[in-house]
Amino acid sequence: MYFYKLSIFNLIPEETLSVRLCVATSSNTLLVFLDNKLMWNSQTEDTVVSLKLSTFNSTYQNVLSMLSTEGRVSIGYLGTEPNLYKVPVDNRFIDFKTKIQEMRDIEASIKDSGSVGLEKKSALTMKCTAGELEKSTIEHDAKQGAPICPVMVTLQGIEGADQVKINIRSTLHTTSKQFAVDHPEGTETVKIPFFVGDNMPTSTTVHLAAHCSGTQATAVTSFRVPFAVMFTETSPERNATHKLTLDSDQSCVPLNTLFHEFQTENPQSIGFRVHGYDATVSVFTAHKSSRYRIQTDHLQLLNVVVTELVERLRVAQHGVQLHANIPMGYITSKLEELIELESKGSIQEKVIGDRSREMRAIEALILSKTRNTKPETFEHIDLLYNEAHEQLFAAIAELTSIRAQKHEAQLTLASLFDLVSLLLRLGGSDSALDGNFITDTNQTLEDRLAWASQIANDPARAVAVLCQHTQKELPQIKEEEEEGDDFDHFETGDIKL
């Protein structure tokens, strides 16, 4: 092994009684010694035969110039050890007052702009606009006299998508639950009609979700169609099964002014009927007590009218405070009904399973009899088969009926949960209960309530607990402007690094 070494001079102060050496080895290594102590090592790309300490300009001073055996010259520093080379002195002037003012301006611009309303140009956006009500045609399977509400859905930011699909979830009817746009351009508009169909709706809110195939962009929005799409005017009914009283801190607004699109002239009472159904909701006012009473025989319609009434009162009377008691009696009765239907459905599913296995056993017996060459009578088997067949189809029909009742009870209870959520918001509280609590899950109602409230075998108490324990959010911390800064008293000047 051969060593080529060269002393690095001008790096050691004269008062230091030591010698520093930089040694290049044939193993492509640079060794830096302080006397006989190894201080630093570094690797080279080639075998170095000569070392020089070079200065090229005011920036590159005291750098190593290395000549390899192949005649290649390399320039560089030895790693990051600060004592191996000199760094040129750089004087930098910092005006602290100017920097502080710049930072304040940046903070102010960030606070003013915020994050609200900022959208990427390529983000998928979906906006809905309701058009004027139209008369139904043969294209729409609407109830007699029910109008058609065309909703214009505008999609933006769909560049590069192969197809856009719009999925709809609503108790109102439409011509299709999914609309597709093939090869969309930058902006597309889809016309979707909503109307009252074969099943009575329970809400005027429609939920739409758009998905782009190719870009995988998704947008979700909710939209309320006009109140007249679902209801027409009728005479109010004084007697009703289900009632809700809404208290106000301001005087009652005349109902003929509040619902101006209807032709009523009575300021104290008005009745609404669902298009094509004998289902009515009545609203009355009590001016002395500043109360509104909403009553109906159809529990699933209570929420939609209360929601519409609250929204119109907020527009007509700015800052109005409204309050109503949560109808726990109605909720409890529907809870018991739905839980009983779920239990009956589970039992009926087991019955269908047993009858199906019985049918398969009879069919296997018939097949085994056909292999027998001796003629036999099948009257008893036919009788057994017919009886099992009738029992199976009776169980299927019973399960179908139970599922229809269960679906109706779920819609009613979901409407009541939406009503609970609205009433809690009127009091300044938020709850985990809403219409999606039982509709967007595969759990049974009892399991769902027990999971959310940590209370088992008592659904009514579980709902009460969920109404009392509201959702918690982190507090919004408001930053206060500081009049002075801790760095203001520092003097400005040159700082030598």
Sequence and secondary structure as in RCSB ss.txt:
>XXXX:A:sequence
MYFYKLSIFNLIPEETLSVRLCVATSSNTLLVFLDNKLMWNSQTEDTVVSLKLSTFNSTYQNVLSMLSTEGRVSI
GYLGTEPNLYKVPVDNRFIDFKTKIQEMRDIEASIKDSGSVGLEKKSALTMKCTAGELEKSTIEHDAKQGAPICP
VMVTLQGIEGADQVKINIRSTLHTTSKQFAVDHPEGTETVKIPFFVGDNMPTSTTVHLAAHCSGTQATAVTSFRV
PFAVMFTETSPERNATHKLTLDSDQSCVPLNTLFHEFQTENPQSIGFRVHGYDATVSVFTAHKSSRYRIQTDHLQ
LLNVVVTELVERLRVAQHGVQLHANIPMGYITSKLEELIELESKGSIQEKVIGDRSREMRAIEALILSKTRNTKP
ETFEHIDLLYNEAHEQLFAAIAELTSIRAQKHEAQLTLASLFDLVSLLLRLGGSDSALDGNFITDTNQTLEDRLA
WASQIANDPARAVAVLCQHTQKELPQIKEEEEEGDDFDHFETGDIKL
>XXXX:A:secstr
  EEEEE  SSS TT    EEEEEETTSEEEEEETTEEEEEEE SS EEEEEEE  SSSS SEEEEEETTS EEE
E  TT GGGS     EEEE HHHHHHHHHHHHHHHHHH STT   TTS EEEEEE   B   TTS   TT  BEE
EEEEEE  TT SEEEEEEE SSEES SEEEEES  SEEEEEEEEE  SS  S SEEEEEEEEETT  EEEEEEE 
 GGGTEEEE   S  SEEEEEEESS    HHHHTTTS    SSEEEEEETTSS EEEEEEETTTTEEEEEES GG
GHHHHHHHHHHHHHHHSTT  EE    HHHHHHHHHHHHHHHHHHHHHHHHHHHHHHHHHHHHHHHHHHHT SS 
   HHHHHHHHHHHHHHHHHHHHHHHHHHHHHHHHHHHHHHHHHHHHHHHHTT   S STHHHHS SS HHHHHH
HHHS  S HHHHHHHHHHS             SS TTTTS  EEEE 
